């Protein structure tokens, strides 16, 4: 057991670097504290060939179980269960090649592309080591190959045992000229805000996976609390945005529940002067839905689960 953990740790950490060596030693210590649970987690990945291959490509789930990741107050037992549920549900839903690709590292599967010929604007399903603090998979919007917006998530089961997508974080652009870039993108999506669009894409992915619910971490639930400034004011108010998007509180203050389908105004509810813009916006969003459904259907092992009715 210890030798297996050491081998995994050496794949995760660059031990020639003093800081990484320190993290490696801490990882070994935490693994020893949770020896029984770590043995069970490693054994779970060894249960079949696909999971073994996945761990060869991506050793980070073993590390994630030992660290206070995903949401505030998570325990080792909860993280172990979360990791197993996520990959179990991916394996149930995806074709083997897609399971290995999306469960691995730095692979990209395109789910949407803008029809505008003068811009390289697209969205992928992906996962990279830097995203492992908040989840196990990511919907990432990119502009000219650069990260614009992302929603990091995992698949799991809620307290009622129903299949759900959990959003661990939503992150915006960190690039020069971001304000002007977002302004241009908002025009191209017919005044539909970019952060609403990345959530809209995540909702489409959730439906394709056959999820029954979407939950998102709140200000209380964000694992790192680095969205709070030194003066205790919020840099990002997750709760306010989730509420704007149709979300509501749950019995667990760390999570809000979001709708699987974004509420949409009828044309009768839209002022006459704005109806042309709304028609173009709805057509744009309908194309987003259609593209994501079509792309996801190609990798799903049982496409009928993309109806949104769950298992």
N, C-alpha and C positions, 0 to 999 in steps of 0.2 A: 504493500500500500504506500509506504513512505517513498520508496524508489519511484513509483508511478507519479506521485505528487511532485517530486523533485524534477523529473523529466518534463512534466507539464510546466512547472515554474520556470525552467530554463528556456522554454519556448515562449513564455509570456514576457519575461524580463531579460534585459540585456545586462547580464551580471558583470560585464567588464566595466560598466558605469557604476561608480560608488552609490549613487542614489538608487539606481535600479537594483543593485545588490541588496541594499537595505530593504527595499520593498519585497524582494524575493524572500529574505529572511523572515519578514513580518508575515508573508503569505504562508510560509512553512509553519510558523507559530500558530496562526489562526486555524490552519488545517489540522494541526494536532489537537487544538482545543475542541474542534468539531469532528474528531476522527471518525466516529460512527456515521455521522451524516455524510461526510465526504466519501467514505467508503461506499455508502448507498448510492450517492450521486454518480460516482465513477462506474459503479456496477450497472446503473441504469443505462449509461451510454454504451456499455459493453454488451447490452442485451441483443442487439442485432447489428448486422454489417453496416447499414446506412448510418446509424448513430456513431459507430466506431469511425467511419470515414469522416463524418461531420467533425468529430473531436480532433481528428488529424488536421483538418483545415482550420478549425477555430477552437483553440484551447480556452478561450476567455470565459465561457460559462462556468468552468470550475472555479476560476478566480472570482467571478461575480457573486457566487454564493457566499464567499467569505467576507465580503465588504458591504458596508451600509448603503447599498445602491437601491435603485428603482423608485422607492418612495420613503418618506420620513417614517422612522420607527420600524422599518422592516426587520424581521428576525431571520436568523440563519434558516430555520425551518421553513419560513414563508418564502424565502428566496429560492431555496432548493425546490420546493413545490412549484413555484412560479416558472422556473427554468424548465423543469420536466414537462409541465403542462404546455408551455409554449411550443417546445420542439415536438412533443407528441401530437399536438394539433396541426402543426405544419406538416408533419409526416403523414397524417391522415388525409390531408387536403391536397397536397402537392404531388406531382409526379416526382419520381426519385431524383432525376437530374436537377429539377428546380429546387427540391428540398436541400440538396447539397450546395447548390449555388447560393440560395438566399439565406441558408443557415451558416454559410461560410463567411469569409472576410473579403471586403473590398470588391465584391461582385456587384454588378448593376443589371437590373432588369427593367427596361423602359416600359412605362405604363401610359405615358401621354406625351404628345409633342404639339407645339403650336403650329397652326396652319400658316402663320405669317412667314413669308419667305425671306424677309429681311432681318430675321432675328433667330438665334439659336436658343430657344426657350423650351424646356422639357422637364419631365418628372420621372423619377425612377423609384423602384424598391431597392434598397441597399442596406448594408451594415458595415461599419468600420470601427476599429478599436476605440476611437474617440467618442463614440456614441454609446458605449456600454454602460455608462453610469445611469442612464435613464431608460434603457430598454434593450430589446434584442433584434429589432428590425426598424426600418425607417422609410417613410415617404419623403423623398427629397426633391425639391424643385431647384432646377439649375438654370443659369443663364450664361451662355458661352462657356459651359463647362465649370462654372463657379457656383458654389452653393449659395442659394438665395433664401430659401425657407426650408425648414424641415420639421417633421413631426416624428418623434421617436416613440415606439410603442412595443407592447408584447401582447400575445394572445393568451387568454386564460379563462378561468371560470369565476363568476361572481359568487357572492355568498349563498345564492340560491342554486348554485351549480350550473348556471346557464353560460353558454359560450359568449365570451365578451372580448372586446379589444380595449386595452388599457393604454392611455396616452401618458407617457412619463415626462415628456417635455415638448414644447413648441419653441423653436428658435428662429430668429429672423436674420437678416443680412449683417455681416460684419466685414464690410468692404468700403473702399473709398467711393464717395459719390452715391452712397446707398439711397439717400432721399430722392435724388433725381431718377435713379433706376426704378425705385418703387413707384414713383409718379408715372413713369412711362408704362410700366407693366399694368398699373391700375387703369390707364386709358385703354390699353389693348384688351383688357378684360371687361370693358364697358362699365367703368367705375365700380367694379367689384374688388374689394380690398384683397391684397395678396395674402394676408394671414387668414382671411375667410376662405380663400381659394385652396390653400394647403390643407385646411381642415375639411373642405368639401371633397378633396381627393382622398383623404384618409377615410372619410365616411364611405366613399365608393369602394375602397379596398376592403373595409370591414364587411360591407354587404357581399362583396365577391367571395370572401372567406366564409360567409354564412353565419356571421356573428349576430347575436340577438340584442346586444347592448354595446354601448361605448361609454367608458368611464375615463375621466381625465383628472390628473393630480391638480389640487387646488394650491393656493398660496400656503396653506397649512401642510399640504402633502408633499410639496416639492422637496426632494431628498437633501439638497445642498443648502437651501435657503440663501443662495448667492444672488437671488433676484431682489433681495432686500438691501437697501443702502445703509450706510452707517447711521444716518439720521432716522432709520427705521421706515423710511418711505419706500414704496415699491418701485423698482425699475420696470418690472413687468407685473401687471395685475392679472393673473390667470383667471381668478374668480369672475372679474368683470367681463372678460372676453367670453368665457364659457357661458355666462348668463346671456350675453348679447346673442350668442349662437344658439340659444334655445335650451341651454342646460339648466339643471336644477340640482339642489343639494341632495345628498344621500345621508343615511344614518352614520356614515363614516365621514367626518369633516375633511378627511384627506382627499376625498374624491367627489367630483360632480358627475352626474350622468348627462350625456349629450344625446341628442336625437340621432338615429341612424340615417334619417333623411332630413336635409335642411328644410325648414318651413319656407314656403315660397308664396309671395303675394299673388293674388289674382289680378288680372288687368283692371278689374273694376276698382280695386283698392289703390291702384297707382294713378297719381294725377295725370291728366290728359297730356300735359306738356312733357312728361317723362316716359310715356309709354313706348316710344320708339327705342329709347335707350334700354329699357327693360326687356323688350323683345329680343334685341341683339344680345343682351346679357344672358337671357334664358337659353337662347340658341347656342351660345358659347358654352354654357354649363352643361347643356344636353350633350354636346360633343365631347366634353370631358368625361361624362358618365359613359358614353358609348365606347370611347377609346379604352378606358380603364376596364370596363366589362369584357371587351373583346380580347385585350391583352391578358387579363387574368384567366380567362377561359382556356387559353393555350397552355397554361402551366398547372391548372387544377386537375387532380386525378379524377374527381367526380364533379363535372361542371354544373350539375343541377344544384349544388350547394350554393351557387352564386345568386340564388333567388332572394336571399335575405331572410328565409324562413327558418334558418338554423338546421341542426341535425335532426 
